[in-house]
Amino acid sequence: RRHKEILIAQSRIVELRHAAKCRLGEIAISDEISSGCPDPSTCQENKRLLRHILGCTKGKECTVARCFSSKRILLHYHTCV
């Protein structure tokens, strides 16, 4: 169980890092498909999530999917790595 949680967290970090760095997926923000990004729909979704996370102060009460868990994973990553 713990191993599976770690793999999920690692995968989330990779996805969020890609979304933060990907400039090819910028076109996907306007709901167009960017042929340069390997996964434009996931990239677009994660870009939206990152923008939300930056301003969210609701913590566990936030109803945006993956907001709190992503914040927790990113906090751990930035403080422990």
CNS distance restraints for C-alpha pairs under 8 A (distance, minus, plus):
assign (resid   1 and name CA) (resid   5 and name CA) 6.38 0.50 0.50
assign (resid   2 and name CA) (resid   6 and name CA) 6.28 0.50 0.50
assign (resid   3 and name CA) (resid   7 and name CA) 6.30 0.50 0.50
assign (resid   4 and name CA) (resid   8 and name CA) 6.24 0.50 0.50
assign (resid   5 and name CA) (resid   9 and name CA) 6.16 0.50 0.50
assign (resid   6 and name CA) (resid  10 and name CA) 6.10 0.50 0.50
assign (resid   7 and name CA) (resid  11 and name CA) 6.10 0.50 0.50
assign (resid   8 and name CA) (resid  12 and name CA) 6.17 0.50 0.50
assign (resid   9 and name CA) (resid  13 and name CA) 6.23 0.50 0.50
assign (resid   9 and name CA) (resid  73 and name CA) 6.40 0.50 0.50
assign (resid  10 and name CA) (resid  14 and name CA) 6.29 0.50 0.50
assign (resid  11 and name CA) (resid  15 and name CA) 6.22 0.50 0.50
assign (resid  12 and name CA) (resid  16 and name CA) 6.05 0.50 0.50
assign (resid  12 and name CA) (resid  70 and name CA) 7.30 0.50 0.50
assign (resid  13 and name CA) (resid  17 and name CA) 5.88 0.50 0.50
assign (resid  13 and name CA) (resid  73 and name CA) 7.42 0.50 0.50
assign (resid  13 and name CA) (resid  74 and name CA) 7.03 0.50 0.50
assign (resid  14 and name CA) (resid  18 and name CA) 6.08 0.50 0.50
assign (resid  15 and name CA) (resid  19 and name CA) 6.26 0.50 0.50
assign (resid  15 and name CA) (resid  42 and name CA) 8.00 0.50 0.50
assign (resid  15 and name CA) (resid  43 and name CA) 7.44 0.50 0.50
assign (resid  15 and name CA) (resid  46 and name CA) 7.21 0.50 0.50
assign (resid  16 and name CA) (resid  20 and name CA) 6.11 0.50 0.50
assign (resid  16 and name CA) (resid  46 and name CA) 5.99 0.50 0.50
assign (resid  16 and name CA) (resid  47 and name CA) 7.61 0.50 0.50
assign (resid  16 and name CA) (resid  50 and name CA) 7.37 0.50 0.50
assign (resid  17 and name CA) (resid  21 and name CA) 6.19 0.50 0.50
assign (resid  18 and name CA) (resid  22 and name CA) 5.61 0.50 0.50
assign (resid  18 and name CA) (resid  43 and name CA) 7.26 0.50 0.50
assign (resid  19 and name CA) (resid  25 and name CA) 7.73 0.50 0.50
assign (resid  19 and name CA) (resid  43 and name CA) 5.09 0.50 0.50
assign (resid  19 and name CA) (resid  44 and name CA) 7.30 0.50 0.50
assign (resid  19 and name CA) (resid  46 and name CA) 5.78 0.50 0.50
assign (resid  19 and name CA) (resid  47 and name CA) 5.35 0.50 0.50
assign (resid  20 and name CA) (resid  47 and name CA) 6.61 0.50 0.50
assign (resid  20 and name CA) (resid  50 and name CA) 7.52 0.50 0.50
assign (resid  22 and name CA) (resid  26 and name CA) 7.21 0.50 0.50
assign (resid  22 and name CA) (resid  37 and name CA) 7.49 0.50 0.50
assign (resid  22 and name CA) (resid  43 and name CA) 7.89 0.50 0.50
assign (resid  24 and name CA) (resid  34 and name CA) 6.66 0.50 0.50
assign (resid  24 and name CA) (resid  36 and name CA) 5.35 0.50 0.50
assign (resid  24 and name CA) (resid  37 and name CA) 5.31 0.50 0.50
assign (resid  25 and name CA) (resid  29 and name CA) 7.12 0.50 0.50
assign (resid  25 and name CA) (resid  34 and name CA) 5.80 0.50 0.50
assign (resid  25 and name CA) (resid  36 and name CA) 7.07 0.50 0.50
assign (resid  25 and name CA) (resid  37 and name CA) 5.28 0.50 0.50
assign (resid  25 and name CA) (resid  40 and name CA) 5.75 0.50 0.50
assign (resid  25 and name CA) (resid  43 and name CA) 6.43 0.50 0.50
assign (resid  25 and name CA) (resid  44 and name CA) 6.80 0.50 0.50
assign (resid  26 and name CA) (resid  30 and name CA) 7.80 0.50 0.50
assign (resid  26 and name CA) (resid  34 and name CA) 7.81 0.50 0.50
assign (resid  26 and name CA) (resid  44 and name CA) 7.82 0.50 0.50
assign (resid  27 and name CA) (resid  31 and name CA) 7.30 0.50 0.50
assign (resid  27 and name CA) (resid  32 and name CA) 5.97 0.50 0.50
assign (resid  27 and name CA) (resid  33 and name CA) 6.87 0.50 0.50
assign (resid  27 and name CA) (resid  34 and name CA) 5.71 0.50 0.50
assign (resid  28 and name CA) (resid  32 and name CA) 4.83 0.50 0.50
assign (resid  28 and name CA) (resid  33 and name CA) 5.27 0.50 0.50
assign (resid  28 and name CA) (resid  34 and name CA) 5.63 0.50 0.50
assign (resid  28 and name CA) (resid  40 and name CA) 6.04 0.50 0.50
assign (resid  28 and name CA) (resid  41 and name CA) 7.22 0.50 0.50
assign (resid  28 and name CA) (resid  43 and name CA) 7.82 0.50 0.50
assign (resid  28 and name CA) (resid  44 and name CA) 5.73 0.50 0.50
assign (resid  29 and name CA) (resid  44 and name CA) 5.67 0.50 0.50
assign (resid  29 and name CA) (resid  47 and name CA) 7.85 0.50 0.50
assign (resid  33 and name CA) (resid  40 and name CA) 6.34 0.50 0.50
assign (resid  33 and name CA) (resid  41 and name CA) 7.74 0.50 0.50
assign (resid  34 and name CA) (resid  40 and name CA) 6.12 0.50 0.50
assign (resid  35 and name CA) (resid  40 and name CA) 7.78 0.50 0.50
assign (resid  37 and name CA) (resid  43 and name CA) 7.87 0.50 0.50
assign (resid  39 and name CA) (resid  43 and name CA) 6.04 0.50 0.50
assign (resid  40 and name CA) (resid  44 and name CA) 5.89 0.50 0.50
assign (resid  41 and name CA) (resid  45 and name CA) 6.24 0.50 0.50
assign (resid  42 and name CA) (resid  46 and name CA) 6.10 0.50 0.50
assign (resid  43 and name CA) (resid  47 and name CA) 6.07 0.50 0.50
assign (resid  44 and name CA) (resid  48 and name CA) 6.34 0.50 0.50
assign (resid  45 and name CA) (resid  49 and name CA) 6.29 0.50 0.50
assign (resid  46 and name CA) (resid  50 and name CA) 6.04 0.50 0.50
assign (resid  47 and name CA) (resid  51 and name CA) 6.26 0.50 0.50
assign (resid  48 and name CA) (resid  52 and name CA) 6.20 0.50 0.50
assign (resid  49 and name CA) (resid  53 and name CA) 6.06 0.50 0.50
assign (resid  49 and name CA) (resid  66 and name CA) 7.88 0.50 0.50
assign (resid  49 and name CA) (resid  67 and name CA) 6.83 0.50 0.50
assign (resid  50 and name CA) (resid  54 and name CA) 6.32 0.50 0.50
assign (resid  51 and name CA) (resid  55 and name CA) 7.19 0.50 0.50
assign (resid  52 and name CA) (resid  56 and name CA) 6.03 0.50 0.50
assign (resid  52 and name CA) (resid  67 and name CA) 7.74 0.50 0.50
assign (resid  53 and name CA) (resid  67 and name CA) 6.17 0.50 0.50
assign (resid  53 and name CA) (resid  71 and name CA) 6.88 0.50 0.50
assign (resid  56 and name CA) (resid  62 and name CA) 7.79 0.50 0.50
assign (resid  58 and name CA) (resid  62 and name CA) 5.03 0.50 0.50
assign (resid  59 and name CA) (resid  68 and name CA) 5.85 0.50 0.50
assign (resid  60 and name CA) (resid  68 and name CA) 5.83 0.50 0.50
assign (resid  62 and name CA) (resid  67 and name CA) 6.97 0.50 0.50
assign (resid  62 and name CA) (resid  68 and name CA) 6.87 0.50 0.50
assign (resid  63 and name CA) (resid  67 and name CA) 7.78 0.50 0.50
assign (resid  66 and name CA) (resid  70 and name CA) 5.64 0.50 0.50
assign (resid  67 and name CA) (resid  71 and name CA) 6.12 0.50 0.50
assign (resid  68 and name CA) (resid  72 and name CA) 6.16 0.50 0.50
assign (resid  69 and name CA) (resid  73 and name CA) 6.15 0.50 0.50
assign (resid  70 and name CA) (resid  74 and name CA) 6.03 0.50 0.50
assign (resid  71 and name CA) (resid  75 and name CA) 6.01 0.50 0.50
assign (resid  72 and name CA) (resid  76 and name CA) 6.22 0.50 0.50
assign (resid  73 and name CA) (resid  77 and name CA) 6.11 0.50 0.50
assign (resid  74 and name CA) (resid  78 and name CA) 6.05 0.50 0.50
assign (resid  75 and name CA) (resid  79 and name CA) 6.11 0.50 0.50
assign (resid  76 and name CA) (resid  80 and name CA) 5.80 0.50 0.50
assign (resid  76 and name CA) (resid  81 and name CA) 7.96 0.50 0.50
assign (resid  77 and name CA) (resid  81 and name CA) 5.53 0.50 0.50
